[in-house]
Amino acid sequence: MASFYESHGGCVLSASINKYMYISIHPYFDPRYTALKYSENETVNDISKIKHKILNSVLNQKNISGVEITSTADVPAGTGLGSSSTFTVGLLHALSCYKGKYISKAKLAEEACDIEINKLGAPIGKQDQYAAAFGGLNFIRFNRNGSVSVEPIVMRPETYTKLQNNLMMFYTGTSRSANTILSEQKQNISQDDKANNLLQMCGLAEEMKIALEHNDLSSFGHILNRGWHLKKTLASGISNPEIDRAYDTAMEHGALGGKLLGAGGGGFLLFYCEPENQEKVRAAIGLKKMDITFEYDGSSVIYIGDKYWSHS
């Protein structure tokens, strides 16, 4: 969040995974209308009337109408995996392609941040937009002047494979709106103890980067655990008794560390666990496991129908 990194600088270690948001755009058969299909359907004759805040902001900024835009997702919203920012990045990418214009990954992330944070006032940070745009396993630094640097994590290929294989992700069965938790967290940043805990979390991100670069995955797991206990102090609602019970159960059965992904309150629990303990953890925790691998490419255009391009 700007209220933190403008004073202290900030950083995260981030991985994108093989779960996707798909955005397609096509000229609408009646150019007087714009049709939108997401979790709801909208057809409007004036793009200023669009209910979906991100679609409204982006289409009005780009002055694009007379199109049909459809989005589908592998994972539902409100589960802590950055779906809102991924949607924004994908939408901007699709519209740039539709207009026949190249856009860099850095520009995609920057524009998505501007839409969500500056124009729509979401109480969020920049990490999800940069993760979605760039893809891969990266150390992302947020500088005091607002600039962002993205540095890929370099490790041995066998360590990379082992890291993927030793990560377990479980759905808690609940989703939530992140804004309430993040709004409180944003307000709490001015408190000395909360700011100090955030500084410690930045230090842990640095430690985690070094551990991975030294192929030290045991330390990676333990750092996850330390970070989770610090994260829980940042705002009420980040965890709850059910999440704590699941986390403690996984740790008791062999996980070295973990965290709740996203703002908190629901979504997915991630654990680092050696192979010999994974079945014990899965059986004990009793939650739906989602298989994941890392994703390398970030936002990508996978099909272009040339005759539909708009070059205006």
C-alpha positions as CSV (number, residue, x, y, z in Angstrom):
1,M,0.0,0.0,0.0
2,A,1.2,3.5,-0.8
3,S,0.7,4.7,2.8
4,F,3.5,2.2,3.7
5,Y,5.9,2.0,0.8
6,E,6.0,5.8,0.3
7,S,7.5,6.0,3.8
8,H,9.5,2.8,4.1
9,G,9.6,1.1,0.7
10,G,8.0,-2.3,0.3
11,C,8.5,-5.7,-1.2
12,V,6.9,-9.1,-1.8
13,L,8.0,-12.5,-3.1
14,S,5.3,-13.5,-5.5
15,A,4.4,-16.5,-7.7
16,S,1.8,-16.7,-10.4
17,I,0.1,-20.1,-10.8
18,N,-1.7,-22.0,-13.6
19,K,-5.2,-20.7,-12.8
20,Y,-6.4,-18.2,-15.3
21,M,-8.8,-15.4,-16.1
22,Y,-9.9,-15.6,-19.7
23,I,-11.0,-12.4,-21.4
24,S,-12.4,-12.3,-25.0
25,I,-13.5,-9.3,-27.0
26,H,-15.5,-9.3,-30.3
27,P,-17.4,-6.7,-32.2
28,Y,-21.1,-6.8,-31.1
29,F,-23.5,-7.6,-34.0
30,D,-25.3,-4.3,-33.3
31,P,-22.6,-1.6,-32.9
32,R,-25.1,0.7,-31.0
33,Y,-24.8,-1.7,-28.0
34,T,-22.0,-3.0,-25.8
35,A,-22.6,-6.5,-24.3
36,L,-20.7,-7.7,-21.2
37,K,-20.8,-11.2,-19.8
38,Y,-19.1,-12.0,-16.5
39,S,-20.9,-13.3,-13.4
40,E,-23.8,-11.2,-14.6
41,N,-24.9,-10.1,-18.1
42,E,-25.1,-6.4,-19.2
43,T,-26.2,-4.9,-22.5
44,V,-26.1,-1.1,-22.7
45,N,-26.4,1.6,-25.3
46,D,-24.2,3.9,-23.3
47,I,-21.0,2.7,-21.8
48,S,-21.3,5.2,-18.9
49,K,-24.3,3.1,-17.7
50,I,-22.1,-0.1,-17.2
51,K,-22.6,-1.4,-13.6
52,H,-19.3,-3.3,-13.4
53,K,-16.9,-0.7,-12.0
54,I,-13.7,-1.9,-13.7
55,L,-15.4,-2.4,-17.1
56,N,-17.0,1.0,-16.8
57,S,-13.8,2.7,-15.9
58,V,-11.6,1.0,-18.6
59,L,-14.1,1.2,-21.5
60,N,-14.9,4.9,-20.8
61,Q,-11.2,5.7,-20.5
62,K,-10.4,3.9,-23.8
63,N,-13.6,5.1,-25.4
64,I,-14.5,1.7,-26.7
65,S,-18.1,0.6,-27.3
66,G,-20.0,-1.6,-29.7
67,V,-18.1,-4.7,-28.5
68,E,-19.0,-7.9,-26.7
69,I,-16.6,-8.8,-23.8
70,T,-16.8,-12.1,-22.0
71,S,-14.8,-13.2,-19.0
72,T,-14.5,-16.6,-17.3
73,A,-12.2,-17.7,-14.5
74,D,-10.7,-20.9,-13.1
75,V,-11.2,-19.7,-9.6
76,P,-14.1,-17.5,-8.2
77,A,-13.6,-14.0,-6.9
78,G,-13.1,-13.3,-3.3
79,T,-10.7,-16.2,-2.7
80,G,-7.4,-14.2,-2.2
81,L,-5.8,-15.1,-5.5
82,G,-5.9,-11.6,-7.1
83,S,-8.8,-12.2,-9.5
84,S,-9.8,-8.6,-9.6
85,S,-6.4,-7.3,-10.6
86,T,-5.9,-10.2,-13.0
87,F,-9.2,-9.3,-14.6
88,T,-8.1,-5.6,-14.9
89,V,-4.7,-6.6,-16.4
90,G,-6.4,-9.1,-18.9
91,L,-9.0,-6.6,-19.9
92,L,-6.4,-3.9,-20.6
93,H,-4.3,-6.4,-22.6
94,A,-7.3,-7.6,-24.7
95,L,-8.4,-4.0,-25.5
96,S,-4.9,-3.0,-26.5
97,C,-4.7,-6.0,-28.8
98,Y,-8.2,-5.2,-30.2
99,K,-6.9,-1.7,-31.0
100,G,-3.9,-3.1,-32.7
101,K,-1.5,-1.6,-30.2
102,Y,1.4,-3.3,-28.3
103,I,1.6,-2.8,-24.5
104,S,4.4,-3.9,-22.3
105,K,4.0,-5.9,-19.1
106,A,5.2,-3.0,-17.0
107,K,2.7,-0.7,-18.7
108,L,-0.1,-3.2,-18.2
109,A,0.6,-3.4,-14.5
110,E,1.0,0.3,-14.2
111,E,-2.3,1.0,-16.0
112,A,-4.2,-1.6,-13.9
113,C,-2.9,-0.1,-10.7
114,D,-4.1,3.4,-11.9
115,I,-7.5,2.0,-12.6
116,E,-8.0,0.1,-9.4
117,I,-6.2,2.3,-6.9
118,N,-6.4,5.8,-8.2
119,K,-9.6,5.9,-10.3
120,L,-11.7,3.4,-8.3
121,G,-10.2,4.0,-4.9
122,A,-9.7,0.3,-4.0
123,P,-7.7,0.0,-0.7
124,I,-5.2,-2.4,-2.2
125,G,-1.5,-2.6,-3.0
126,K,0.2,-3.1,-6.4
127,Q,1.4,-6.7,-6.0
128,D,-1.4,-8.5,-7.7
129,Q,-1.3,-6.4,-10.9
130,Y,2.4,-6.9,-11.3
131,A,2.1,-10.7,-10.6
132,A,-0.6,-11.0,-13.2
133,A,1.2,-8.9,-15.8
134,F,4.7,-10.4,-15.5
135,G,4.0,-14.0,-14.3
136,G,6.6,-16.3,-12.9
137,L,8.3,-16.4,-9.5
138,N,9.6,-12.9,-8.7
139,F,10.8,-10.6,-6.0
140,I,8.9,-7.3,-6.5
141,R,10.1,-4.1,-4.8
142,F,7.9,-1.0,-4.4
143,N,10.0,2.1,-4.2
144,R,9.2,5.3,-2.2
145,N,8.8,7.3,-5.5
146,G,6.1,4.9,-6.7
147,S,8.3,3.0,-9.2
148,V,8.3,-0.8,-9.1
149,S,11.1,-3.3,-9.9
150,V,10.4,-7.0,-10.8
151,E,13.3,-9.4,-10.3
152,P,13.0,-13.1,-11.2
153,I,14.1,-15.5,-8.5
154,V,17.1,-17.5,-9.8
155,M,17.6,-21.1,-8.4
156,R,18.6,-24.5,-9.5
157,P,15.9,-26.2,-11.8
158,E,15.6,-29.1,-9.4
159,T,14.9,-26.7,-6.5
160,Y,12.3,-25.0,-8.6
161,T,10.6,-28.3,-9.2
162,K,10.8,-29.4,-5.6
163,L,9.3,-26.1,-4.5
164,Q,6.3,-26.6,-6.7
165,N,5.9,-30.2,-5.5
166,N,6.1,-29.2,-1.9
167,L,3.4,-26.5,-2.0
168,M,-0.1,-27.6,-1.0
169,M,-3.1,-25.3,-1.4
170,F,-6.5,-25.9,0.2
171,Y,-9.8,-24.1,-0.2
172,T,-11.3,-23.0,3.1
173,G,-14.8,-23.1,1.7
174,T,-15.5,-19.5,2.2
175,S,-14.9,-16.3,0.1
176,R,-15.0,-12.7,1.2
177,S,-14.7,-9.1,0.1
178,A,-11.2,-8.0,0.8
179,N,-12.0,-4.3,1.0
180,T,-13.2,-4.3,4.6
181,I,-10.1,-6.0,5.9
182,L,-7.8,-4.0,3.7
183,S,-9.5,-0.7,4.7
184,E,-8.8,-1.5,8.3
185,Q,-5.3,-2.6,7.6
186,K,-4.7,0.7,5.7
187,Q,-5.9,2.7,8.7
188,N,-3.7,0.6,11.0
189,I,-0.5,1.3,9.1
190,S,-0.1,4.6,11.0
191,Q,0.2,2.7,14.3
192,D,3.8,2.0,15.3
193,D,3.3,-1.7,16.2
194,K,1.5,-2.4,12.9
195,A,4.2,-0.5,10.8
196,N,6.9,-2.4,12.7
197,N,5.3,-5.7,11.9
198,L,5.0,-4.7,8.2
199,L,8.7,-3.8,8.3
200,Q,9.5,-7.3,9.7
201,M,7.4,-8.9,6.9
202,C,9.5,-7.0,4.4
203,G,12.6,-8.3,6.0
204,L,11.1,-11.9,5.8
205,A,10.5,-11.4,2.1
206,E,14.2,-10.5,1.7
207,E,15.1,-13.6,3.8
208,M,12.9,-15.8,1.6
209,K,14.5,-14.5,-1.6
210,I,17.9,-15.4,-0.2
211,A,16.7,-18.8,1.0
212,L,15.4,-19.7,-2.5
213,E,18.5,-18.4,-4.2
214,H,20.6,-20.7,-1.9
215,N,18.2,-23.6,-2.6
216,D,17.3,-23.7,1.1
217,L,13.6,-24.8,1.0
218,S,13.4,-25.7,4.7
219,S,14.1,-22.1,5.7
220,F,11.5,-21.0,3.1
221,G,8.8,-23.0,4.9
222,H,9.8,-21.7,8.3
223,I,9.8,-18.1,7.0
224,L,6.2,-18.6,5.7
225,N,5.2,-19.6,9.2
226,R,6.8,-16.5,10.8
227,G,5.2,-14.3,8.2
228,W,1.7,-15.7,8.8
229,H,1.9,-14.9,12.5
230,L,2.9,-11.4,11.7
231,K,0.2,-11.0,9.1
232,K,-2.6,-11.9,11.6
233,T,-1.7,-8.9,13.7
234,L,-2.3,-6.3,10.9
235,A,-6.2,-6.2,11.1
236,S,-9.1,-8.0,12.7
237,G,-10.8,-10.6,10.4
238,I,-7.6,-11.8,8.7
239,S,-8.0,-15.1,10.4
240,N,-10.8,-16.8,12.4
241,P,-11.1,-19.9,14.6
242,E,-11.8,-22.2,11.6
243,I,-8.8,-21.0,9.7
244,D,-6.6,-21.1,12.8
245,R,-7.7,-24.7,13.5
246,A,-6.9,-25.8,9.9
247,Y,-3.6,-24.1,10.0
248,D,-2.6,-25.6,13.4
249,T,-3.8,-29.1,12.2
250,A,-1.5,-28.9,9.1
251,M,1.5,-27.8,11.2
252,E,0.9,-30.6,13.7
253,H,0.9,-33.2,10.8
254,G,4.1,-32.1,9.2
255,A,3.8,-28.8,7.3
256,L,6.8,-26.5,7.9
257,G,4.9,-23.3,7.3
258,G,2.0,-21.6,5.5
259,K,-0.3,-18.7,5.2
260,L,-3.7,-17.6,4.2
261,L,-3.5,-16.1,0.7
262,G,-4.9,-12.6,0.0
263,A,-6.3,-10.1,2.4
264,G,-7.7,-12.8,4.8
265,G,-11.0,-14.0,6.1
266,G,-11.4,-16.9,3.7
267,G,-10.1,-18.2,0.4
268,F,-7.1,-20.5,0.2
269,L,-4.5,-21.7,2.7
270,L,-1.0,-22.4,1.3
271,F,1.4,-24.8,3.0
272,Y,5.0,-25.8,2.5
273,C,5.2,-29.6,3.2
274,E,7.7,-32.3,2.5
275,P,6.3,-35.2,0.3
276,E,6.4,-37.8,3.1
277,N,4.0,-35.7,5.2
278,Q,1.6,-34.5,2.5
279,E,-0.9,-37.3,2.7
280,K,-1.1,-36.9,6.5
281,V,-1.7,-33.2,6.1
282,R,-4.3,-33.7,3.4
283,A,-6.2,-36.3,5.4
284,A,-6.1,-34.3,8.7
285,I,-7.0,-30.9,7.4
286,G,-10.2,-32.2,5.6
287,L,-10.3,-29.4,3.0
288,K,-10.5,-29.4,-0.8
289,K,-7.0,-29.5,-2.2
290,M,-6.3,-27.6,-5.4
291,D,-3.4,-28.8,-7.5
292,I,-1.1,-26.0,-8.8
293,T,2.0,-25.4,-10.7
294,F,3.9,-22.1,-11.3
295,E,3.0,-20.1,-14.4
296,Y,5.8,-18.4,-16.4
297,D,4.3,-16.0,-18.9
298,G,1.9,-13.6,-17.2
299,S,-0.8,-12.0,-19.2
300,S,-0.8,-13.4,-22.7
301,V,-2.8,-13.1,-25.9
302,I,-3.6,-16.6,-27.1
303,Y,-5.7,-15.9,-30.2
304,I,-6.2,-13.0,-32.6
305,G,-8.7,-13.0,-35.4
306,D,-7.2,-10.4,-37.8
307,K,-10.4,-9.4,-39.5
308,Y,-11.9,-8.2,-36.2
309,W,-9.1,-5.8,-35.3
310,S,-9.9,-2.2,-34.7
311,H,-7.0,0.1,-35.8
312,S,-8.6,3.4,-34.8
